[in-house]
Amino acid sequence: MLFLKICVSITSLLFLILLIISVKLKRNFEVTIVPLFLFIANFILFLLIQFNIF
């Protein structure tokens, strides 16, 4: 369970960094929305794991 939490945290951080990089480079809308969607999905997964729902 701890390993799963660590993996989700690391991937969430990577998606957030991707989002910041794509915004800084002022890429088009599709390139910016994909990391944002992945970050939100990963954050929801993290919350589900945190509260033992999943």
Beta strands, then each sheet from edge to edge (+ up, - down):
end
